[in-house]
Amino acid sequence: MADEKRFPRMPVIAVLALDGVPGHHLTVPGLVFGTACREHPDVTYEVRMCALEGRVKTAAPASLGVAPAYGLDGLSTAEVILIPTHGAHRAEPPPAVRAALHAAADRGSRIAAVGTGTFTLAATGLLDGRCATTSWRYVEELAARHPRVTVDPLGTVVEDGPFLTAAGVFGGMDVCLHVLARDHGRQVAGETSRELITPLHPYADDVRDTIARELAESAGLEPILAWMRSRLHTALTLTDVATHARTSPSSLTRRFRAHTGLAPLQYLLRIRLLEAQRLLEETDVPVEQVATNTGFTSPAVLRRHFRDLTGTTPRDYRRNHRARSG
């Protein structure tokens, strides 16, 4: 009964639009929650765009003047408040914004920040003693400016109590899907994620689920995954990867398992095998060289893992693939 007094029956997602916000950060919440509502009749949300003042200017190069329908009063009944990336993230938040966010936290709202929006949330003091993240290029600055916040350097979605933080181009979508999963389960969130993946070529039906899974697995981990992919030919240990990510092996493993279901070295093995498949399909590189290029210590080691993955040997895989293609 108390929750019904604090929040309306239809959950409100309030997007706090501040000057310099990228346009897509304003549209993604409506896209995600709108898709979920359309595809699942039992899912209901109201998405509000709220601003400190009447108009908000979006970030360049597509700078637009946007007039949100709500002021800060729109946050007062929001169950979830989203703070996107914005231009003046290094400045102290206006007193009215600070007060509105503290009031929201006091009544039990969830507050999420994406990218540099984490700086604004941290400046309110609400993240003191908690773990948070931001876009990977800003993690050191966030830690220096707000030493009471434990900064996760991997840039994945971090949940600490009622606070969510995320990073990257897909950070807003990550947070929205995370909220959706919390409210309605992983299946609804997964189906919504797949619905948002638009087929782009004639073979999309064959790869759509793979693309959706790859996005879900890699969201927020882009820098470290790119680094791993660029070093498939070298021997990498868990310590090597953790050192590059500027975190501990245990923290790295926890973040990988949360987002991929795999430990870092299991994930590394998977992308080595996927690259081996690509080389076998698209090139005439000998199997021995394929093993070297993808970091396997010998063709026999590649063969053993490849058989586990595909049920066949690398040479038979190449021959069968070319027979089908021909």
C-alpha positions as CSV (number, residue, x, y, z in Angstrom):
1,M,0.0,0.0,0.0
2,A,2.9,2.4,0.8
3,D,4.4,1.8,-2.6
4,E,1.1,2.6,-4.3
5,K,1.1,6.0,-2.5
6,R,4.6,6.8,-3.6
7,F,4.4,5.6,-7.2
8,P,1.6,5.3,-9.7
9,R,0.3,1.9,-10.7
10,M,2.0,2.2,-14.1
11,P,5.7,2.5,-13.5
12,V,7.2,5.8,-14.6
13,I,10.6,5.9,-16.2
14,A,11.8,9.5,-16.1
15,V,14.7,10.6,-18.3
16,L,16.5,13.6,-16.9
17,A,17.5,15.6,-20.0
18,L,20.4,18.0,-19.5
19,D,22.1,20.2,-22.1
20,G,24.6,18.3,-24.3
21,V,22.8,15.0,-24.1
22,P,23.3,12.8,-27.2
23,G,20.0,12.5,-29.0
24,H,20.0,8.7,-28.9
25,H,20.2,8.7,-25.1
26,L,16.8,10.5,-25.1
27,T,15.1,8.0,-27.5
28,V,16.5,4.7,-26.3
29,P,14.3,4.4,-23.2
30,G,11.2,4.9,-25.2
31,L,12.4,2.4,-27.8
32,V,13.2,-0.3,-25.2
33,F,10.2,0.1,-22.9
34,G,7.9,0.8,-25.8
35,T,8.9,-2.4,-27.6
36,A,8.5,-4.4,-24.4
37,C,5.0,-2.9,-23.9
38,R,4.0,-3.6,-27.4
39,E,5.2,-7.2,-27.5
40,H,4.1,-8.1,-23.9
41,P,0.6,-6.9,-23.0
42,D,1.2,-7.4,-19.3
43,V,4.2,-5.0,-19.4
44,T,3.3,-1.4,-18.9
45,Y,5.5,1.7,-18.5
46,E,5.2,5.4,-18.9
47,V,8.4,7.1,-20.2
48,R,8.8,10.8,-19.4
49,M,11.3,13.3,-20.6
50,C,12.1,15.8,-17.8
51,A,14.3,18.9,-17.8
52,L,15.5,21.5,-15.4
53,E,14.2,24.3,-17.6
54,G,12.0,24.5,-20.7
55,R,14.4,23.5,-23.5
56,V,17.4,21.2,-23.8
57,K,20.0,21.3,-26.6
58,T,21.3,17.9,-27.7
59,A,25.0,17.2,-28.4
60,A,26.7,18.0,-31.7
61,P,26.8,17.2,-34.6
62,A,23.0,16.8,-34.6
63,S,22.3,19.7,-32.2
64,L,18.6,20.0,-31.7
65,G,16.4,22.0,-29.4
66,V,14.1,19.7,-27.4
67,A,11.3,20.8,-25.2
68,P,10.5,18.0,-22.7
69,A,6.9,17.8,-21.5
70,Y,7.9,17.7,-17.8
71,G,10.1,19.8,-15.5
72,L,11.8,18.3,-12.5
73,D,8.3,17.7,-11.0
74,G,8.1,14.8,-13.4
75,L,10.7,13.0,-11.3
76,S,8.5,13.1,-8.2
77,T,6.5,9.9,-9.0
78,A,9.2,8.1,-11.1
79,E,10.1,4.6,-10.1
80,V,13.2,4.8,-12.2
81,I,15.2,7.9,-13.1
82,L,17.8,7.8,-15.9
83,I,20.6,10.4,-16.1
84,P,22.2,10.2,-19.5
85,T,25.6,11.5,-20.7
86,H,25.5,15.3,-21.0
87,G,27.8,18.2,-21.7
88,A,28.5,19.8,-18.3
89,H,29.1,16.6,-16.4
90,R,32.1,18.1,-14.6
91,A,30.1,20.9,-13.1
92,E,28.2,20.7,-9.8
93,P,24.6,19.7,-10.5
94,P,22.2,22.6,-10.0
95,P,20.7,22.6,-6.5
96,A,17.2,21.7,-7.8
97,V,18.6,18.6,-9.6
98,R,20.5,17.6,-6.5
99,A,17.4,18.0,-4.3
100,A,15.2,16.1,-6.7
101,L,17.6,13.1,-6.9
102,H,18.0,13.0,-3.1
103,A,14.2,13.1,-2.7
104,A,13.9,10.3,-5.2
105,A,16.5,8.2,-3.4
106,D,14.7,8.8,-0.1
107,R,11.4,7.5,-1.4
108,G,13.0,4.4,-2.8
109,S,13.3,5.2,-6.5
110,R,15.9,3.5,-8.6
111,I,18.4,5.9,-10.1
112,A,20.5,5.0,-13.2
113,A,23.3,7.0,-14.8
114,V,24.8,6.3,-18.2
115,G,28.3,7.4,-19.3
116,T,29.3,10.8,-17.9
117,G,25.9,11.0,-16.2
118,T,27.6,9.1,-13.5
119,F,29.6,12.2,-12.6
120,T,26.4,14.1,-11.9
121,L,25.0,11.3,-9.7
122,A,28.3,11.0,-7.9
123,A,28.4,14.8,-7.3
124,T,25.2,14.5,-5.3
125,G,27.0,12.2,-2.8
126,L,24.5,9.4,-3.4
127,L,27.2,7.1,-4.7
128,D,29.6,7.6,-1.7
129,G,30.6,4.2,-0.4
130,R,29.2,2.4,-3.5
131,C,30.5,0.9,-6.7
132,A,29.8,2.6,-10.0
133,T,31.2,2.9,-13.6
134,T,31.3,5.3,-16.5
135,S,32.6,5.4,-20.0
136,W,36.0,3.7,-20.0
137,R,38.0,6.8,-21.0
138,Y,36.6,8.6,-18.0
139,V,37.1,6.0,-15.3
140,E,40.3,7.5,-13.9
141,E,38.9,11.0,-13.8
142,L,35.7,9.7,-12.0
143,A,37.9,8.0,-9.4
144,A,40.0,11.1,-8.9
145,R,37.1,13.5,-8.6
146,H,35.0,11.2,-6.4
147,P,37.4,9.1,-4.3
148,R,34.5,7.9,-2.1
149,V,33.1,6.0,-5.1
150,T,34.6,2.6,-6.0
151,V,35.0,2.8,-9.8
152,D,34.6,-0.4,-11.8
153,P,37.1,0.1,-14.7
154,L,35.5,-2.4,-17.1
155,G,32.6,-0.2,-17.8
156,T,29.9,-2.9,-17.5
157,V,26.5,-2.3,-16.0
158,V,27.1,-2.0,-12.2
159,E,24.2,-2.3,-9.8
160,D,24.8,-1.3,-6.2
161,G,21.6,-1.0,-4.1
162,P,19.1,1.2,-5.9
163,F,21.8,2.7,-8.2
164,L,22.7,1.5,-11.7
165,T,25.5,2.9,-13.8
166,A,26.7,1.9,-17.3
167,A,28.9,3.1,-20.1
168,G,29.4,3.2,-23.8
169,V,27.2,3.7,-26.8
170,F,24.9,0.9,-25.7
171,G,24.9,1.9,-22.0
172,G,21.4,3.3,-22.1
173,M,20.1,0.2,-23.7
174,D,22.0,-2.0,-21.2
175,V,20.4,-0.1,-18.3
176,C,16.9,-0.2,-19.7
177,L,17.1,-3.9,-20.4
178,H,18.5,-4.5,-16.9
179,V,15.5,-2.7,-15.4
180,L,13.2,-4.7,-17.6
181,A,14.8,-7.9,-16.5
182,R,14.5,-6.9,-12.9
183,D,10.8,-6.1,-13.3
184,H,9.6,-8.8,-15.7
185,G,12.3,-11.4,-15.9
186,R,15.2,-12.3,-18.2
187,Q,13.0,-13.8,-20.8
188,V,11.1,-10.6,-21.5
189,A,14.3,-8.6,-21.5
190,G,15.9,-11.1,-23.9
191,E,12.9,-11.1,-26.3
192,T,12.9,-7.3,-26.2
193,S,16.6,-7.2,-27.0
194,R,16.1,-9.6,-30.0
195,E,13.2,-7.5,-31.2
196,L,15.4,-4.4,-31.4
197,I,17.9,-6.2,-33.7
198,T,16.8,-5.4,-37.2
199,P,17.9,-7.8,-40.0
200,L,20.4,-6.0,-42.3
201,H,21.1,-8.5,-45.0
202,P,19.6,-11.7,-46.5
203,Y,21.3,-14.0,-44.0
204,A,20.1,-12.1,-41.0
205,D,17.7,-14.8,-40.0
206,D,20.7,-17.2,-39.5
207,V,22.7,-14.8,-37.4
208,R,20.1,-12.6,-35.7
209,D,20.2,-14.6,-32.4
210,T,24.0,-14.6,-32.5
211,I,24.1,-10.9,-33.0
212,A,21.7,-10.3,-30.1
213,R,23.7,-12.6,-27.9
214,E,27.0,-10.9,-28.9
215,L,25.6,-7.5,-28.1
216,A,24.3,-8.7,-24.7
217,E,27.6,-10.4,-24.0
218,S,30.0,-7.6,-25.0
219,A,28.0,-4.5,-24.0
220,G,30.2,-2.4,-21.7
221,L,33.3,-4.7,-22.2
222,E,34.2,-3.3,-25.6
223,P,37.8,-2.1,-24.8
224,I,39.0,-5.3,-23.1
225,L,37.3,-7.5,-25.7
226,A,38.9,-5.5,-28.5
227,W,42.3,-5.9,-26.8
228,M,41.8,-9.6,-26.5
229,R,40.7,-10.0,-30.1
230,S,43.8,-8.1,-31.3
231,R,46.0,-10.6,-29.4
232,L,44.5,-14.0,-30.3
233,H,47.9,-15.1,-31.7
234,T,49.6,-14.6,-28.3
235,A,49.5,-16.6,-25.1
236,L,47.3,-14.7,-22.6
237,T,46.8,-15.5,-18.9
238,L,44.0,-14.4,-16.7
239,T,46.6,-12.1,-15.0
240,D,47.5,-10.5,-18.3
241,V,43.9,-9.7,-19.1
242,A,43.2,-8.4,-15.6
243,T,46.3,-6.2,-15.6
244,H,45.3,-4.6,-18.9
245,A,41.8,-4.0,-17.5
246,R,43.3,-2.5,-14.4
247,T,41.3,-4.8,-12.1
248,S,41.9,-7.9,-10.1
249,P,41.4,-11.4,-11.6
250,S,38.5,-12.1,-9.3
251,S,36.7,-8.8,-10.3
252,L,37.4,-9.5,-14.0
253,T,36.0,-13.0,-13.7
254,R,32.9,-11.8,-11.9
255,R,32.2,-9.2,-14.5
256,F,32.7,-11.6,-17.4
257,R,30.5,-14.2,-15.8
258,A,27.8,-11.6,-15.2
259,H,27.7,-10.5,-18.8
260,T,28.7,-13.6,-20.8
261,G,28.2,-16.6,-18.6
262,L,31.8,-17.5,-19.1
263,A,35.1,-16.9,-17.3
264,P,37.5,-14.6,-19.2
265,L,39.7,-17.5,-20.5
266,Q,36.7,-19.5,-21.6
267,Y,35.5,-16.5,-23.5
268,L,39.0,-16.1,-25.0
269,L,38.8,-19.8,-26.1
270,R,35.5,-19.1,-27.8
271,I,36.7,-16.1,-29.8
272,R,39.8,-18.1,-30.8
273,L,37.6,-20.8,-32.2
274,L,35.3,-18.4,-34.0
275,E,38.4,-16.8,-35.6
276,A,39.6,-20.2,-36.6
277,Q,36.2,-20.9,-38.2
278,R,36.5,-17.7,-40.2
279,L,40.0,-18.5,-41.4
280,L,38.9,-21.9,-42.5
281,E,35.9,-20.6,-44.3
282,E,37.4,-17.5,-46.0
283,T,41.1,-18.3,-46.6
284,D,43.4,-21.0,-47.8
285,V,45.7,-20.6,-44.8
286,P,47.0,-24.1,-43.8
287,V,45.5,-25.6,-40.7
288,E,48.9,-25.4,-39.0
289,Q,49.0,-21.7,-39.6
290,V,45.4,-21.2,-38.5
291,A,46.4,-22.8,-35.2
292,T,49.3,-20.4,-34.8
293,N,47.3,-17.3,-35.8
294,T,44.6,-18.1,-33.3
295,G,46.9,-18.8,-30.3
296,F,46.7,-22.6,-30.1
297,T,50.0,-24.2,-29.2
298,S,49.7,-26.8,-31.9
299,P,47.4,-28.1,-34.6
300,A,46.5,-31.0,-32.3
301,V,45.3,-28.6,-29.6
302,L,43.2,-26.7,-32.2
303,R,41.8,-30.0,-33.5
304,R,40.7,-31.1,-30.0
305,H,38.9,-27.9,-29.1
306,F,37.5,-27.5,-32.6
307,R,36.0,-31.0,-32.5
308,D,34.4,-30.2,-29.1
309,L,32.8,-27.1,-30.7
310,T,31.7,-28.3,-34.1
311,G,31.9,-32.1,-33.9
312,T,34.4,-32.3,-36.8
313,T,38.0,-31.5,-37.5
314,P,39.3,-28.3,-39.0
315,R,40.1,-29.9,-42.4
316,D,36.8,-31.6,-42.6
317,Y,35.0,-28.4,-41.6
318,R,36.8,-26.5,-44.4
319,R,36.0,-29.2,-47.0
320,N,32.4,-29.4,-46.0
321,H,31.9,-25.7,-45.9
322,R,33.3,-25.2,-49.4
323,A,31.2,-28.1,-50.7
324,R,28.1,-26.4,-49.4
325,S,29.2,-23.0,-50.7
326,G,30.1,-24.4,-54.1
